[in-house]
Amino acid sequence: MGLFKSESVVYKPVNEVNLGPDSSEFYLQANVKAPRMTGILVKIFTWFLESRIFGGLLLYILKGNNLIHKLITNAELEEPPLYVPLHHFEDHKEKEVKCLDSALTPPEKIHLAIDCLPTSSETAHNGTRPSFCRWTIMDYSRAYSSGDITPNLVAERFIAAVDESSKPSLQMGFFINYTAEDILRQAHESTLRHQRDTHLVHVVFEGEPISVLDGVLVAIKDEIDCLPYPTTGGTKWLHDQRPCTDDACCVKRLRLCGAILVGKTNMHELGAGTSGINPHYGAARNPYDTNRIAGGSSSGSAAVVSAGLCPVALGVDGGGSVRMPAALCGVVGLKPTFNRVPHSGVLPLNWTVGMVGILADTVEDALITYAAISGEIPSHQPSSVHTKINLPLLPLTKSISDIRLAKYGKWFDDCSDEVRTCCSHALSKLQHHYGWKTVDVTIPEIEVMRLAHYITIASECYTSLDSFRDKHLAESGWDVRVGLNIYGAFSSMEYIKAQKIRNRQLQFHNKIFAEADVIVSPTTGVTAYPIQDDAQKTGELDYVNGAALIRYSISGNFLGLPAVTVPVGYDKMGLPIGLQFIGRPWAEATLLHLAFAMQAICLTEYRKPVIFYDLLRKD
């Protein structure tokens, strides 16, 4: 009978909840009660879940055991619902920034972003050269300008590398779709623009690079429209129901800068998981250990950057889906403020929590790409909203000396011992080097927020597929079929209560940001875990590891806050660990400042992945 108790909670008014370090608020760990299942077990579970006789009862039990009934369904909340995390623009008076005019073209924005970059001698605070570093956008640009190499040759090496990575001996699963002919066409045009002997160049190319991104390889998650490729969302059928007829806005902006768009990266099917194991296109494997996950759902985008195939890739972050794989693969991941980057041309799988994000080899490359793709579409922007774009001037100067880092100790420490030790050590080094202070805080009801976010993203995904979901359900992976059945189990009342919790959590976070500039945490609770053979054909249900991976990502999506992850070390197996900074709305410049400061401290300790391709090598 315990399974069917109608337990509930009555939430205190926000102004009565203590957010200070001495708060007596009880930290509730993720109450995930679901065994890991793959292969025949996940098929049997799916059959029961889709059964008219057993399905409803099983879903009711699952929701009760995972505290959804107690914390959401039967909860009493006084706050009105907040359906979309749109933030009024507030000038936070960020220091050491360059403000962009929203009317500038993407190449003009990139030109101003270059002025914000440090010199090579300023990259690491101690002036030493790191033992390993990936080639950056500026490395490619300088190599092209000097004539040391051409975009044509880089493209040829890229195609050969991807072909090699796809062989049975590796099966890295980087891409769902890429076309050598289209890549070489773009590379040829870029090579002509880089030619110094301009009288040999056809007038359409003008004989001049468009920007530093001209000829730089950029990969696109297969959730974002990019011609000439279909947008599958990691499925075998969605592209037939929603043909791709144009580039997404963010892709158009990169194309305007001369970037070579090299194809559509692998992803967890429909973004409905955290592992990146896709039964249709193969598991996207981690370049640091090919037997381990790359993370999801922007798994391929993180892996190609980690492996040196591209300095930058785009992903979509609806529940940590950019930051999580970035951390697991040892690269930088930036999720901007909700609505900072136009979402036109992105699969509408989750309207109020998803955001185009950037995966990059360095903070500097994330900054350049952010400058290129950010900003409203003028014709679509309400006249009452105006957001200016600040870019951080790197490196940091002494004028940025009073950063306050909010840390919720119980939450920060709710991770593996190695993640906790590594992130705590990195934070200590950051404080010691720059003199920044930590503010001890309590973030109440974190587990409640996780459940509310899950109800929100699940309901929106289920609804977005409504017109063709049932027709194609049998074509989906077994893990996604389970997910979609659970997604459809939430009621309108539960969705609305989740939005009340969104309002409540935004008030909590606003109070914290009144006392601190950013919130700091690990990016994931665990490092990349092994890919089991039995998961590759069916997908897997591993909600325990999934909850650990997503633990620190929720507020960025549910509340529309900007967040960035930066590599800070490795576990005993040599697997990367990331540290995350969560910021105020529209304060991406502050986050990039902090990420750059953290990167500068850790840069000399970065390690080369097992799978790495040097596309600028001198043969």
C-alpha positions in Angstrom: 0.0 0.0 0.0 3.0 2.3 0.5 3.2 2.8 -3.3 -0.2 4.4 -3.4 0.0 6.9 -0.6 -1.1 10.4 -1.5 1.7 12.1 0.2 2.3 15.8 -0.5 4.1 18.9 0.7 3.2 22.4 1.4 5.9 24.8 0.2 6.8 27.8 2.3 6.4 31.2 0.8 9.7 32.2 -0.9 10.3 35.1 1.5 10.3 32.6 4.4 12.9 30.3 3.0 16.4 30.7 4.3 19.1 30.8 1.5 22.0 31.5 3.8 24.9 29.1 4.7 23.2 28.2 8.0 19.9 27.2 6.4 18.3 24.2 7.9 16.8 23.3 4.6 17.2 19.6 4.0 19.2 18.7 0.9 17.3 16.0 -0.9 19.4 13.8 -3.2 17.9 12.6 -6.5 15.5 9.9 -5.6 15.9 7.8 -8.8 14.5 4.3 -8.4 15.0 2.5 -11.7 17.3 -0.3 -12.5 19.7 -0.1 -15.5 18.2 -2.0 -18.4 19.4 -2.9 -21.9 18.8 -5.6 -24.5 16.0 -8.0 -23.8 15.2 -6.4 -20.5 14.4 -3.0 -22.0 12.3 -4.7 -24.6 10.2 -6.5 -22.0 9.9 -3.3 -19.9 8.7 -1.5 -23.0 6.1 -4.1 -23.7 4.7 -3.8 -20.2 4.7 0.0 -20.5 2.9 0.0 -23.8 0.4 -2.5 -22.6 -3.2 -1.2 -22.0 -3.5 -3.6 -19.1 -0.3 -2.9 -17.2 1.0 0.4 -18.7 -1.1 2.9 -16.6 -0.4 1.1 -13.4 3.3 0.8 -14.0 3.5 4.6 -14.9 1.6 5.4 -11.7 4.1 3.3 -9.6 7.1 4.9 -11.3 5.9 8.4 -10.7 5.1 7.6 -7.0 8.4 5.9 -6.4 10.4 8.8 -7.8 8.5 11.3 -5.6 6.7 13.0 -8.4 3.3 12.5 -6.7 4.6 13.9 -3.4 6.7 16.8 -4.6 4.7 17.9 -7.7 1.3 16.3 -8.2 -0.1 16.8 -4.8 2.1 19.8 -3.8 0.5 23.0 -2.6 2.2 26.1 -4.2 1.1 29.7 -3.9 3.2 31.1 -6.9 1.6 31.7 -10.3 3.0 29.7 -13.2 5.9 31.0 -15.3 5.7 29.4 -18.7 8.7 30.9 -20.5 11.9 32.1 -18.9 12.1 35.3 -20.8 14.2 37.8 -18.8 14.0 41.6 -19.0 17.3 43.0 -20.0 19.3 44.3 -17.1 22.6 46.0 -17.5 24.9 44.3 -14.9 27.7 46.8 -15.5 30.1 44.1 -16.4 33.7 45.2 -16.3 36.3 44.9 -19.0 33.9 44.3 -21.9 33.3 45.5 -25.4 29.7 46.1 -26.3 28.4 45.0 -29.7 25.9 46.9 -31.8 23.1 44.4 -32.6 22.9 45.9 -36.1 26.4 44.6 -37.0 26.8 41.7 -39.4 28.3 38.4 -38.1 31.7 39.1 -39.8 31.8 42.6 -38.2 31.0 41.1 -34.8 33.8 38.6 -35.2 36.2 41.4 -36.1 35.4 43.1 -32.8 35.6 39.8 -31.0 39.2 39.3 -32.2 40.1 42.6 -30.4 39.0 40.9 -27.2 41.4 38.0 -27.4 44.7 37.8 -25.5 48.1 37.5 -27.1 49.6 34.0 -27.2 51.9 35.0 -24.3 48.9 35.8 -22.1 47.1 32.5 -22.6 48.5 30.8 -19.5 49.0 32.9 -16.3 52.5 31.5 -15.7 53.6 32.1 -19.3 54.5 28.5 -20.0 53.5 26.6 -23.1 51.0 23.7 -22.5 52.2 20.3 -23.4 49.0 19.7 -25.4 46.5 22.1 -27.0 44.1 21.8 -29.8 44.4 24.0 -32.9 42.2 27.1 -32.5 40.3 29.3 -34.9 43.2 31.7 -34.9 45.7 28.9 -35.6 43.7 28.0 -38.7 43.3 31.6 -39.8 47.1 32.3 -39.4 48.0 29.1 -41.2 45.7 30.0 -44.1 47.0 33.6 -44.2 50.6 32.6 -44.2 50.1 30.1 -47.0 51.4 27.2 -44.8 48.2 25.3 -45.6 44.9 25.7 -47.5 41.3 25.0 -46.6 41.4 22.5 -49.4 44.1 20.4 -47.7 42.4 20.7 -44.3 39.1 19.5 -45.8 40.8 16.6 -47.4 42.5 15.6 -44.2 39.2 16.0 -42.4 37.4 13.7 -44.8 40.1 11.1 -44.5 40.0 11.3 -40.7 36.3 10.9 -40.5 36.5 7.9 -42.9 39.2 6.4 -40.6 37.1 7.0 -37.5 34.2 5.2 -39.0 36.0 1.9 -39.6 35.1 -1.2 -37.6 38.3 -0.9 -35.5 37.1 2.5 -34.1 33.4 3.1 -34.9 33.6 6.5 -33.2 30.1 7.5 -34.4 31.0 11.2 -34.8 28.6 12.0 -37.7 25.1 11.0 -38.8 25.6 12.7 -42.2 28.4 14.4 -44.0 29.1 14.8 -47.7 32.7 15.0 -49.0 31.6 16.8 -52.2 29.9 19.7 -50.3 32.8 20.0 -47.9 35.3 20.2 -50.7 33.1 22.7 -52.6 33.1 25.1 -49.5 36.8 24.5 -49.0 37.6 25.4 -52.6 35.7 28.7 -52.4 37.5 29.5 -49.1 40.9 28.7 -50.6 40.2 31.1 -53.4 39.3 33.8 -51.0 42.6 33.2 -49.2 44.6 33.5 -52.4 47.0 36.5 -52.3 47.2 36.6 -56.1 43.7 38.2 -56.4 43.8 38.8 -60.2 43.5 35.0 -60.6 40.3 34.9 -58.5 36.8 35.2 -60.0 35.2 38.4 -58.9 32.5 36.6 -56.8 35.1 35.6 -54.3 36.8 39.0 -54.0 40.2 37.3 -53.1 39.8 38.2 -49.5 38.8 36.1 -46.4 35.5 37.1 -45.0 36.6 36.6 -41.3 38.9 34.5 -39.2 36.2 31.8 -39.4 36.8 31.6 -43.2 37.9 28.1 -44.0 37.5 26.9 -40.3 35.6 23.6 -40.0 32.4 23.7 -37.9 30.1 20.8 -37.2 26.4 21.0 -36.5 24.3 18.8 -34.3 21.6 16.9 -36.2 18.9 18.9 -34.4 19.7 22.1 -36.3 18.9 22.7 -39.9 21.9 22.9 -42.2 21.7 22.4 -45.9 22.2 20.1 -47.9 21.6 17.6 -45.0 18.3 16.3 -43.6 17.6 17.0 -40.0 16.9 13.7 -38.3 17.0 14.5 -34.6 18.9 11.2 -34.3 15.9 9.2 -35.7 15.4 7.2 -38.8 12.1 9.0 -39.7 11.7 12.5 -38.5 13.4 14.1 -41.5 10.6 12.7 -43.8 8.0 14.4 -41.7 9.8 17.7 -41.4 12.0 18.3 -44.5 14.9 20.7 -44.1 14.5 23.5 -46.6 16.8 26.2 -45.3 19.7 26.8 -42.8 18.9 27.6 -39.2 19.6 31.2 -38.3 22.7 30.3 -36.3 24.0 28.3 -39.3 23.3 31.1 -41.7 25.4 33.4 -39.5 28.3 31.0 -39.5 28.1 30.6 -43.3 28.1 34.3 -43.7 31.5 34.3 -41.9 33.0 31.8 -44.3 32.9 28.8 -42.0 33.0 25.3 -43.7 30.0 23.4 -42.4 31.1 19.8 -42.4 28.0 17.9 -41.6 25.5 16.7 -39.0 26.9 15.2 -35.8 25.5 12.2 -34.0 23.2 12.7 -31.0 21.0 10.8 -28.6 17.8 10.1 -30.4 15.3 13.0 -30.0 17.7 14.4 -27.3 15.9 12.0 -25.0 19.0 10.7 -23.0 22.3 11.6 -21.5 24.6 8.9 -22.9 24.8 9.6 -26.7 24.2 5.9 -27.4 22.1 5.9 -30.6 20.9 2.4 -31.8 20.4 3.8 -35.4 23.7 5.6 -36.0 26.0 4.0 -33.4 27.3 5.3 -30.0 29.2 8.5 -30.1 32.4 7.4 -28.4 34.6 9.5 -26.1 38.0 10.3 -27.6 39.7 9.9 -24.2 38.5 6.3 -24.0 36.6 4.8 -26.9 34.8 2.3 -24.7 33.1 5.1 -22.8 30.2 7.5 -23.6 30.6 11.0 -24.9 27.5 12.2 -23.1 24.3 13.4 -24.5 22.5 14.6 -26.2 25.1 16.7 -28.2 27.4 13.7 -28.1 28.9 13.9 -31.6 29.5 17.7 -31.4 31.5 17.3 -28.2 33.5 14.3 -29.6 34.5 15.9 -32.8 35.9 19.0 -31.0 37.7 16.8 -28.5 39.2 14.7 -31.3 40.6 17.8 -33.1 38.3 17.4 -36.1 36.8 20.9 -35.6 37.7 23.7 -33.2 34.0 24.5 -32.8 30.6 22.7 -33.1 27.1 23.7 -32.4 24.7 21.7 -30.1 21.4 22.3 -28.4 21.1 22.3 -24.6 17.7 21.4 -23.2 18.9 19.6 -20.1 22.7 20.0 -20.0 23.0 18.6 -23.5 25.9 20.9 -24.5 27.6 21.3 -21.1 27.4 17.6 -20.1 29.2 16.1 -23.1 31.6 19.0 -23.2 32.7 18.2 -19.7 32.9 14.4 -20.3 35.0 15.0 -23.5 37.3 17.7 -22.0 36.2 20.7 -24.0 34.5 24.1 -23.3 30.7 24.2 -23.5 28.6 27.5 -23.5 24.9 27.7 -23.1 23.8 31.3 -23.5 20.8 33.0 -21.9 17.4 31.8 -23.2 16.6 33.7 -26.4 20.1 35.1 -26.8 20.6 33.0 -30.0 17.6 32.8 -32.4 16.0 29.3 -32.4 14.6 29.4 -35.9 15.6 26.3 -37.8 16.1 24.1 -34.7 13.8 21.1 -34.1 11.0 22.3 -31.8 11.4 19.5 -29.3 11.4 21.7 -26.2 10.3 25.3 -26.6 11.0 26.8 -23.2 14.1 25.0 -22.0 16.2 24.4 -25.1 18.9 26.7 -26.3 21.5 26.6 -29.1 24.9 26.2 -27.5 28.6 26.1 -28.4 31.2 23.4 -28.0 34.7 24.7 -28.5 38.4 23.7 -27.9 39.0 26.9 -25.9 37.2 29.7 -24.3 38.5 32.1 -26.9 36.9 30.0 -29.7 33.7 29.9 -27.8 33.8 33.7 -27.6 34.4 34.1 -31.3 31.5 31.8 -32.2 29.2 33.3 -29.6 29.9 36.7 -31.2 29.0 35.3 -34.6 25.7 33.6 -33.8 24.2 35.7 -31.0 21.7 38.6 -31.3 18.0 38.9 -32.1 16.4 38.6 -35.5 15.4 42.3 -35.9 12.0 41.6 -37.6 11.1 39.1 -34.8 12.2 41.1 -31.8 9.5 42.8 -29.7 10.2 46.5 -29.5 9.9 46.4 -25.7 12.9 44.1 -25.4 16.5 45.3 -26.0 19.5 43.3 -25.1 23.0 44.4 -25.7 25.8 41.9 -26.2 29.0 42.3 -24.1 32.2 40.5 -25.1 34.8 40.1 -22.4 38.2 41.7 -22.9 40.7 38.9 -22.3 42.9 38.4 -20.3 41.6 39.6 -17.0 42.9 42.8 -15.5 43.1 43.9 -11.9 39.8 45.9 -12.3 38.0 42.5 -12.0 38.9 41.8 -8.5 35.7 41.4 -6.6 34.0 38.4 -8.1 31.7 36.6 -5.7 31.2 32.8 -6.3 28.1 31.3 -4.8 28.6 27.7 -3.6 26.0 25.4 -2.1 28.2 22.9 -0.3 25.9 19.9 -0.1 25.0 20.2 -3.7 28.6 20.8 -4.8 29.7 17.7 -3.0 26.9 15.4 -4.3 29.2 13.8 -6.9 31.9 11.1 -7.1 35.0 11.6 -4.8 37.2 12.2 -7.8 34.9 14.9 -9.3 34.5 16.6 -5.9 38.3 16.6 -5.2 39.2 17.9 -8.6 36.6 20.6 -8.7 37.3 21.8 -5.2 41.0 21.9 -6.0 40.4 23.9 -9.1 38.1 26.4 -7.3 40.7 26.8 -4.6 43.4 27.6 -7.2 41.1 30.1 -8.8 40.4 31.9 -5.5 44.1 31.8 -4.6 45.3 33.3 -7.9 42.6 36.0 -8.3 41.6 36.6 -4.7 37.9 36.0 -5.4 35.6 35.1 -2.6 33.2 32.2 -2.1 29.7 33.0 -0.7 28.2 30.0 1.0 24.5 29.7 0.1 21.6 27.3 0.1 19.7 26.6 -3.1 16.4 25.1 -1.8 14.4 22.4 -3.4 16.9 21.3 -6.0 15.4 17.9 -6.4 12.0 19.5 -6.8 13.4 21.7 -9.6 14.9 18.6 -11.3 11.5 16.9 -11.4 9.7 20.0 -12.5 12.2 20.4 -15.4 11.8 16.8 -16.3 8.0 17.2 -16.5 8.4 20.3 -18.6 10.9 19.0 -21.1 9.1 15.7 -21.3 5.7 17.3 -21.9 7.0 19.6 -24.5 8.9 16.9 -26.4 5.8 14.6 -26.3 3.5 17.4 -27.6 6.0 18.5 -30.3 5.8 15.0 -31.8 2.0 14.6 -31.5 1.0 14.6 -35.2 3.3 11.7 -36.1 4.6 10.1 -32.9 2.3 7.1 -32.7 2.8 6.3 -36.4 6.6 6.1 -36.0 6.9 4.9 -32.4 8.0 1.4 -33.4 10.8 2.9 -35.5 12.4 4.5 -32.4 15.0 3.0 -30.2 13.7 1.0 -27.3 15.0 3.5 -24.7 13.2 6.3 -26.5 10.0 4.3 -26.7 10.2 4.0 -22.9 10.9 7.7 -22.6 8.0 8.8 -24.8 5.6 6.6 -22.8 6.7 8.2 -19.6 6.6 11.7 -21.2 2.9 11.2 -22.1 2.0 10.2 -18.5 2.1 13.8 -17.2 -1.1 15.7 -16.7 -1.8 19.3 -17.5 -2.1 19.9 -13.7 1.4 18.5 -13.2 2.8 20.7 -16.1 1.3 23.8 -14.6 2.6 23.0 -11.1 6.0 22.5 -12.7 5.7 26.1 -14.0 4.8 27.3 -10.6 8.1 25.7 -9.4 9.9 27.5 -12.2 8.6 30.8 -10.9 9.6 29.8 -7.4 13.1 28.8 -8.3 13.7 31.9 -10.3 12.9 34.0 -7.2 15.4 31.9 -5.2 18.1 32.3 -7.8 17.5 36.1 -8.1 18.1 36.4 -4.4 21.3 34.4 -4.7 22.5 36.7 -7.6 21.8 39.7 -5.4 24.6 38.4 -3.2 26.9 36.8 -5.8 28.0 37.1 -9.4 27.9 33.4 -10.4 27.0 30.0 -9.0 29.8 27.5 -9.2 29.5 23.7 -9.3 30.9 20.6 -10.9 29.4 20.1 -14.4 28.6 16.5 -13.9 28.4 14.2 -10.9 30.4 11.4 -12.5 32.9 11.0 -15.4 32.2 9.1 -18.6 31.0 5.6 -17.9 31.5 2.5 -20.1 29.4 1.6 -23.1 27.9 -1.8 -22.6 27.7 -4.0 -25.7 24.1 -4.9 -25.0 23.1 -1.2 -25.1 24.2 -0.5 -28.7 21.3 -2.1 -30.4 18.5 -1.1 -28.0 19.8 1.9 -26.2 19.8 1.8 -22.4 17.8 2.9 -19.4 20.3 4.1 -16.9 18.4 6.8 -14.9 20.8 6.6 -11.9 23.8 7.6 -14.0 21.6 10.0 -16.0 20.6 11.8 -12.8 24.2 12.1 -11.8 25.2 13.5 -15.2 22.3 16.1 -15.3 22.5 17.1 -11.6 24.1 20.5 -12.1 22.6 21.5 -15.4 18.9 22.1 -14.6 18.8 25.7 -13.6 20.5 26.8 -16.8 17.7 25.3 -18.8 14.6 25.6 -16.5 15.4 29.2 -15.6 17.0 30.3 -18.9 20.3 31.2 -17.3 23.6 31.3 -19.1 26.2 28.7 -18.1 29.6 27.6 -19.1 31.8 24.5 -18.4 35.6 24.4 -18.6 37.9 21.4 -18.2 39.8 21.4 -14.9 41.3 18.0 -14.6 40.9 14.2 -14.9 40.0 11.2 -12.8 42.3 8.2 -12.2 41.3 6.7 -15.5 42.3 9.9 -17.4 38.7 10.9 -18.1 38.0 14.7 -18.1 36.2 16.6 -15.4 34.6 20.0 -15.9 33.8 22.9 -13.6 30.6 25.0 -14.3 29.7 28.6 -13.8 26.1 29.7 -13.9 25.4 33.4 -14.4 22.8 36.1 -14.3 20.6 36.5 -17.4 22.6 38.2 -20.2 25.9 38.1 -18.3 27.7 35.8 -20.7 30.8 38.1 -20.6 31.3 37.5 -16.9 31.0 33.8 -17.4 33.5 33.8 -20.2 35.9 35.9 -18.1 35.7 33.3 -15.3 36.1 30.4 -17.7 39.1 32.0 -19.3 40.7 32.6 -15.9 40.0 28.9 -15.0 41.4 27.7 -18.3 44.6 29.8 -17.9 45.3 28.0 -14.6 44.6 24.5 -15.9 45.9 24.8 -19.5 49.4 23.4 -18.8 47.8 20.2 -17.4 45.5 19.4 -20.4 46.1 15.9 -21.9 45.8 14.7 -25.4 42.9 12.3 -26.2 43.6 8.8 -27.3 41.8 9.6 -30.6 43.1 12.9 -32.0 43.6 14.2 -35.5 46.1 16.9 -36.3 44.7 18.7 -39.3 47.3 21.4 -39.4 50.3 19.1 -39.2 53.3 19.7 -41.4 53.9 16.5 -43.3 
